[in-house]
Amino acid sequence: MSLDSDLIVDRRRMRRKLTFWRVFAVVVAIVAIGAVAVTLAPRDIFVPGRAEIARVTISGLILGNRDRVESLERLSKARGARAVIVHVDSPGGTVAGSEELFHALRRLAENKPTVVVIDGMAASGGYLAAMSADRLIAQDNSLVGSIGVLFQYPNVTDLLKTVGVQVETIRSTPLKATPDGYEPTSPQARAAIESIVMDSYAWFRDVVQDRRKLSGEALEKAVDGRVFTGRQAIELKLIDQIGNEQTAIDWLAKEKGIDAKLPVRDWKLASRLRDLSFLHLAASAVLDAVGLTSLARRFEDTGSVQALERLNLDGLLALWHPPVAN
């Protein structure tokens, strides 16, 4: 019996030691991967304290994004960032997400000289974000504008009649959950949605008037919902200058006293850990290799779940949506 007891005790000791060394190996591996990332990829990582111009990129659909807001707040406090160049290439997105980004960039511009360079497009919510900067620069053929708000929903009433399906709905009040797309939209429901759209549009219009110093006929022409080329936009005072990133650097040097020879480095709009997406995956692989498979799966899933959450769009959009030819 004593021999069996000693064997059990020895096995427990070995398990504790093995667990300790596994955890130690994970920590060492993650630190090593991080060190290699910083060493091998200096152009993709903004180094705090070093004098540089930060480059921020806004592209694709604009949705609400807490990580992006927090990253911009960190940038506003980064001592090494002497100025910021924001590249915008976006058709817009949700009204709430675009407003969130606009305010985050405005807070950044209050602390750092900020210039926006419009690459392919800054339409609707993308233009709202662009207006946060001290200076707006676009290429000759960039698309700018589409100032307005859109609310779309599918109505499948006729389709349901064709297939013989009728959806029954019991509402607490006539306007609850309307329009729903399963029945013709009532005049009251349409009026309610129109009031939301026009209220948001009025807010958007006021921002354009304030940020671009437009009024009267010039304002009405700029905010009629059309999209303009860079050449047209400069005539309408929706942008300040035709050019590119070098144009932005020259303006920062002339107007803000920023050294034009400072390197321009990318500032990643993500949480601190996800600034190194391959580090996230590598750490998961290390956890798997040392036998902590369940923890590795959880670590891996955090990225995929957050990516799925970002696919959600609300009903009220500030989005350039050109018609599709039949």
Secondary structure, 3 states (H helix, E strand, C coil): CHHHHHHHHHHHHHHHHHHHHHHHHHHHHHHHHHHHHHHHCHHHCCCCCCCEEEEEEEECCECCCHHHHHHHHHHHHCCCEEEEEEEEEECEEEHHHHHHHHHHHHHHHHHCCEEEEEEEEEECHHHHHHCCCCEEEECCCCEEECCCCEECCCCCHHHHHHHCCCCCCCCCCCCCCCCCCCCCCCHHHHHHHHHHHHHHHHHHHHHHHHHHCCCHHHHHHHCCCCEEEHHHHHHCCCCCEECCHHHHHHHHHHHHCCCCCCCEEECCCCCCHHHCHHHHHHHHHHHHHCCCHHHHHHHHHHHHHHHHHCCCCCCEEEECCCCCCC
